[in-house]
Structure formats: C-alpha cells, structure tokens
Amino acid sequence: MLGALIHCTTGLDKRKAGLSASTNQSPVVTRFAPSPTGFLHIGNARTGLFSWLYARHYGGKTLLRIEDTDKARSTRQAIDVILDGLKWLGLDWDGEAYFQSQFEARHAEVANQLIERGAAYRCYLTAEELKARRERAQSERRPFRLESEWRDCRDTGPEGAPFVVRLRAPREGETVIEDVVQGRVAVSNAEIDDFVLLRSDGSPTYMLAVVVDDHDMGVTHIIRGDDHLNNAFRQLAIVKAMGWAEPTYAHVPLIHGPDGAKLSKRHGALGVHDYRDMGILPEALFNYLLRLGWGHGDDEIIVKGQAIEWFDLDHVGKSPSRFDIKKLQNLNGHYIREADDRRLAELAVPLIGPGADLDLLVRAMPELKARAHSVHEIAEGAAFLFASRPLDVDVAASALLTPESRSLLAQAHRELGAVDDWQLESLEAAVRRVADAAGVKLGKLAQPLRAALTGRTTSPGIFDVLALLGQGESLARISDQMVEPDE
C-alpha cells in the first residue's frame, strides 16, 4: 500500500475536475470490469451502474470486461452469475463481453516495450532473496521497499534463470490525480514501488493488464470504488511511461453497512442475486443503488430514463453511503404497486408452488400488491387462494373463531348462498345485512369471516376475498368453520 495520500481538494478543484470530465472532446467510453471470482457484489453493481449512466448520459459507450487473469479463482459459473445480474438490473453494454485473458500476448508486448524504453527491467531476484530482505526490514523495524540491483543493470542475468519484469518507477517528484469525485490527490513518487508487470511464468499482473486494456479499448473515464485509488497512482505510472493519454478518474466511496463498517457478510445479503431472491424488483434496486451516494435534489423515485438524463459525477458524495434494507424494501413496495399485474403474477407463481392459477393470481394482484414490499409477500398473501380444504388455520385466526362468531358465520353462509350476482357490491350488501340483523359492527363479522376464508388474520379486503374465491369455494370454507345456533 502507498503511504498517506495528500488531498488538496477545494470546491473549485472539484468543479474544475468535473468540468474537464464533462467537456472532454473525445467520445465518452466507460467500462465495468468485474473479477469473476464470486457473485456480483452490490458495491460493484453500483459502480457499474454509475459507469453505465455516465456513458449513456453523454451518448458514449460502456464496455464490459471480465478480468479473469486469476485463473485459479475465475469460474464459468461466476461469469454467468455476473452477466445474469447485469442483465437483470437492466445494464447492457456495447459490443461483446471481453475477457482480459484474451489479451495476454498484448500485455506482454507492452511490458517488453517498457523495457525497451528503459521504463521497466528484468529482475532476477529469487523468492528466497526477497523473503530475506523483507525479514531484515521487519527485524530493523522499517518499512520494506524493494531496492533491486537489477533496476539499472543492462545484463540479461544468469542464462535460463527465471525473472519478473518490474516497472522502473519514478523516484523524484509526485504524481497528481485530479479525481472527479475525490478532488486533487497527490502522492510522493518515492512511495511508488517497482511493482511487477510480468510474473516469472510470463503472465501479466492485474496492474499491467488493466492499464493496457483500458488504453486499447479507448476508455476515457474510469469510474470505480475508492479502494482502487492507491492502484491508480501505480497504473498512471505505466500510462505516463508509455506516453498514453491519461484517463479521467472518478473513485466512488464504498458502501457501508448500517453500523458504518465496510459492507460485509455479517450485514446480510451482498450479491445482486440475493436481492432478486428476496423478491426485490430490478427497477427498485436500480433506483436504490443510484441514490446511494448520488442525488438529484429531493427526488427519491428516479426511473431509468430520468437517471440517464440527470446523472453526473459532480453530485457523487465523498463519504461512504450506508445500506439500509428498510429503505430498499419501502422503495420496492412503490415499484411493486406500479408494476404490471401479470408480470408480478408470473414472478409469484413459482413461489406459491404447484396448483397456482396464473389468471386468478392476475385478478387478485391489485389487492395483493397494495401493501406488499416484496414478491415473497405477494406470494404469501396469495397462498389462501390455492389452499386445500379444510384450511390450516393459524393460532391468531383460531382465536377469532369463538362460538359466537361461528354462529355469525352460519348466518353469513345462508345470506351469501342466496346471492345471485357474485360481485363486490352484492357481496358487501349481503354481509352488511347479516351484521345489521345480528346487531354487530361490520368488523365483528368480517374478522371471523376472514379467518374462515383464509386461515389468517390478514388478507385483501374481505369482499375481494369472497369475489376471488368464488361462491362455491367461499361457502364451502365458511361451512367448515360455522356452527348453527341450535347446535
């Protein structure tokens, strides 16, 4: 890790950085470059979202590059999970999905060019020699900084001996990054070590590969988490050594948990697929991730078209955002109420199981989605529609089925059995007649009626429940729970 970074940010610095980024004359090209060693992390998804929105806002391109240079940990399954998660969120990309491993020959070519330029060198230090030097630095209680005798040596080393290629990092002065989010950030070049570009087996390191790929793909804006800020100084050293145009950097603060600590497994779900499995809609997660660290006035509900129109980097905050699952669930409830009924029904059917009637679920959806905060809650709320008789009545509902209420159910059974037009208006009129005749408030009858019809104490409106179940099924369920007065 580099030593302490020097931040020299003012409001003017930040505005200038944002201005230069947004007025860049070359077409905007951003990239999302996940590592396929696991799931699509929610934090990575947000930086991917920001990159996508920035490119779309300026009519540019956004590229997808799978950084699979860690062959031992990269798997096809993880790649598929990443691609599926991006598609589910509605984040498309321009052209094909690239794989970093495709370009290893090009990476080695650039490393050799750096050697020819005198900006890199072959280092023949063995693993044992490096270990001994680290241990010596540790025993002397000083930070280890490699001083390789091969840095300025023109010899090729012992014949056949393995070597790595290291960057000949600058020793004097400082490197400055005008980061669009972080402002002006500087580090002393003495802090940048002679890091490895090519391993002894000839394979490129991430540090080299990412720089070469970004340049060759014409990436103009690198938007990523601020945990990569230290890497940026090393990567910029390669860019300068090659004489390439410097990209615009925007390092976005990480997402933290509710307790302010870095988001981790102990905070719960971390992957995009986890939230999909929880019944979160993609447009809700899109909206929520957008608002984590970026804002547009007091607007909370921001659909994709508005996000593309409004998004910029100037309003990305410099402080970490805290992930709040309750806010996400509330936002999801909004999008559920706005969603197409058939789409929601198709999402809920697999959660209900065999026997779920899609058309019935569609008809019930206006009531089912009114209070739901997830697709799972919709499925749970719809379960009564497809339950088999006799219903499994829960404890709370059973408490409502007193001898008095069972007698009321018998009266309701007779009145509802005489209804010719099984519609909401007729059903409400019939139930009210029973309540009036018994001298009780409507709720005194509606509660045990709900318990008999659904087995639960919560459900859509009682008249909607009757209408959805139909006359035959409604009367049968009431019959299972009613008691005639003379019994």
PyMOL commands that set and color helices and strands:
alter all, ss='L'
color gray80, all
select helices_A, chain A and resi 11-22+42-57+76-89+100-116+127-139+189-191+206-216+226-242+265-267+272-277+282-291+304-310+325-338+341-352+358-368+375-386+395-400+403-417+424-438+442-454+462-469+471-481
alter helices_A, ss='H'
color red, helices_A
select strands_A, chain A and resi 6-7+29-32+61-66+97-99+120-123+164-167+174-179+183-188+196-198+221-225+248-252+255-256+321-322
alter strands_A, ss='S'
color yellow, strands_A
deselect
rebuild
show_as cartoon
